Amino acid sequence: MLCDGYTDIPAGKLATVVTYLEMTAPPTTGKGDSGDLSLRRLGAADVDRYLALFRTVGGPWLWSSRLTMPAAEVARILADPDVEAYAVVLAGEEAGLLELDFRGGDETELVYCGLVESAVGRGTGRALMQPALARAWSRPIRRLMVHTCHLDHPSALPFYVRMGFRPYKRAVEVMDDPRLAGLLPPDAAPHVPVIAPPR
């Protein structure tokens, strides 16, 4: 249990407040226009492409969970028929990442949903969410979940709420700074200063 007040975070670590959101029924709003956006499925043979896209999309927000895994483990995830990972293609170029995890039975997680910085703020997120929600609710699920944290884009949380998700829980996540481990470049996420342990 966390106590009120401040808690020191050791040098080399990051701490973030995570907000969990859920959707318990398909949205009732009509489908939007996805324009020239399409999805390209990624499988076990696409580990290098997947990880490169993961770094490009998530690096500015310090996504690192897939980067800490051995490539063989990432390949196993991508090979699982209950995991759907996609490169988001915009005007012929890969511009985002979408990943749905159906391994929870009737509870599904929108694990990753992100765009490269040049695609943000142009309505592309809404266009991407339409096929993401359609794919999620095409299976017999009762709950779709997603989480975001204060290291993510500041518009992420209000965007998910606008899309019909409801916040239901918060947590504090403490993790190693992926920049210090060499998983991301030292200048990634300049809005979050690197505090290295003393040598």
Summary of the structure (lengths in Angstrom):
residues: 199
radius of gyration: 17.2
end to end distance: 32.0
largest distance: 56.7
contacts: 505
relative contact order: 0.25
helix: 28%
strand: 31%
